[in-house]
Amino acid sequence: MKHLSQLTPIQQRELIARIAKAIAKTQGWNFSDVDICEYASINPRAAEYVRAAESALQEIKDFCQ
């Protein structure tokens, strides 16, 4: 497993998408069939989950430093 600082931008985006989908699932939403990061540009709910995932990832990065 790579350290978070070693992730490429594409890998970071994939991780954000996975976290966002997991958060959405806890709220009863299913974004499994879409690219949630792209969909966030037109769907406010998806954008909310992506922002939450970005924030969570930043907190994890800060914690690991």
Protein Blocks (a to p, Z undefined) as FASTA:
>chain_A
ZZfklpcfklmmmmmmmmmmmmmmmnopacklbcfklmmmmmmklmmmmmmmmmmmmmmm
mmmZZ
